[in-house]
Amino acid sequence: MPDTVVTRARAALLLAPDGAILSHWTAARLWGGRVPDNDFVHLSFMRRVRWRVRGIKPHCFTHRLDVLRRHGLPVTSPGQTFCHMARFLGLVDLVALGDSLVRKGRITTDELVAYAEDWVGQYRSEAVDAARQVREGVDSSPETALRLLMVLAGLPEPTVNVRIRRTDGSVRFRIELAYEDHQLAIEYDGRWHAEPEQSAHDAARREELNRSDGWHFVVVTADELYQDQESLLVRLWDELRAAGMPVPPHPEDAWRHHFRVQRVAA
């Protein structure tokens, strides 16, 4: 049989006491959400259980579990899964989870904020803070991280998933993060963008948008985003200021609490 999250979830339920519900990392993955790796299948119960099996992590709650079905299996709802994960994930990873759940159509941004605000369990404030940062149309976790890095540094928040349309209304190009009024685009290029064919495609697309519509592109690499955020923020701050946008006197430091700072040596 294929070794998938669905297969492991079914196997865990066969071994579990009655009333087990798939939750936490396992529920997030079953809903199509993006979460950091975790080796366990997570099961929750609305009662105390004394049960241990290698590879399965039980959680016991006194509050009611909000249970739906996914692949025919009992799973905590997308909203409750998000709130449960507020205990274990930092802000960036939690927002990335919310972005991915919204992207998959499992929940809307308004529904997620409402669910977090009504949450009576632990880590409510963390869930609410993250839910309010979730946006529609986010394609990837690095895109989430780049947007939050800018926001936490006090820079104006870019618009997500801007569409450039033809005269007939069809979509001509899509820009990940943009300031439309200033025709400034911020795009993340992962390592696969270094492949010759993809690199040529990216360059041609950006050149056409610059020539025909006056767009200016700021391209961010993985090394900058994950290893040298301080230099990246200075570069972004310079670009926004040059474009005539209101920026703080210098990038603020709130981002340091949520990103792993690894300054690259010159």
Secondary structure, DSSP 8 states (H G I E B T S, - for coil): ----HHHHHHHHHHHS-TT-EE-HHHHHHHTT-------SEEEEESS-----BTTEEEEE-SS---EEEETTEEEE-HHHHHHHHTTTS-HHHHHHHHHHHHHTTSS-HHHHHHHHHH--STTHHHHHHHHTT--TT---HHHHHHHHHHHHTT----EEEEEEE-TTS-EEEEEEEEEGGGTEEEEEE-GGGGSHHHHHHHHHHHHHHHHHH--EEEEEEHHHHHH-HHHHHHHHHHHHHHTT----SS--SGGGGTS-------
